[in-house]
């Protein structure tokens, strides 16, 4: 029986459209160019960072981020805030908690994302980031951390995310139940693949997660 529901962050809870839009403006290309390159990376199972290399060969993203912070110290840059929260998040997480499920947020994010997520005051029992843990998806150790903070057996955990490679498949190998969310470029592309059958359920929005958790026994 599922007792805890764990959510990925980017394109599961957070709409990253504004982040990528600001990145396009930062590197001097149209929004369409960067979004198209990111879609290509999603289709080819390549890291999103390679989209920048295609557009600006030799770009040093770490140096670019540091320069961006110097240029715009008070701006959001590649961060997020409450305006980037998908509209179904707060109600869906709240419904799960009201139904008695433990709700955890844990995904591949820099440490600073922890503060941004906490500031949103979401109805979650705890928030965790890969940088804070020192281990990232799809490594098995990440999902071991998920089970440890939940204090549950893996089979009692439903992991919800928008990707097969980082979410559904490694969580399943860890013994967890899985929900693939058709949201964002990876979500739509991955849901159309035969491997999506590995997920316990495919959902179109987070309001469907509560019913899915109740069905999974």
Secondary structure by P-SEA (a helix, b strand, c coil): cccbbbbbcccccccaaaaaaaaaaaacccaaaaaaaaaaaaaacccaaaaaaaacccccaaaaaaaaaaaccccccccccccccccccaaaaaaaaaabbbbbbbccccaaaaaaaaaacccccccccccccccccccaaaaaaaaaaaccccccbbbbccccccccaaaaaabbbbbbbcccaaaaaaaacccccccccccccccaaaaaaaacc
